[in-house]
């Protein structure tokens, strides 16, 4: 199983701070990724918007999404492999 942590980096926070939006999980090599919301996200008003954006980023990365999401160049988003 492979997993990426989806992190949102809001501009209004100090450098280095981020919100864990959820996890993108691949249960097998050929499985499609599944987005799981984090408990941290449930406390935010913007939860639907942030989760929707993660779903969008996963969908546009299509094949090789595990690698593409990690290579994403964005000041607001990062995807970090976790074990």
Secondary structure, 3 states (H helix, E strand, C coil): CEEEEEEECCCCCCCCCCEEEEEEEECCCCCCCEEEECCCHHHCCCHHHHHHHHHHHHHHHCCCHHHHHHHCCCCCEEEEEEC
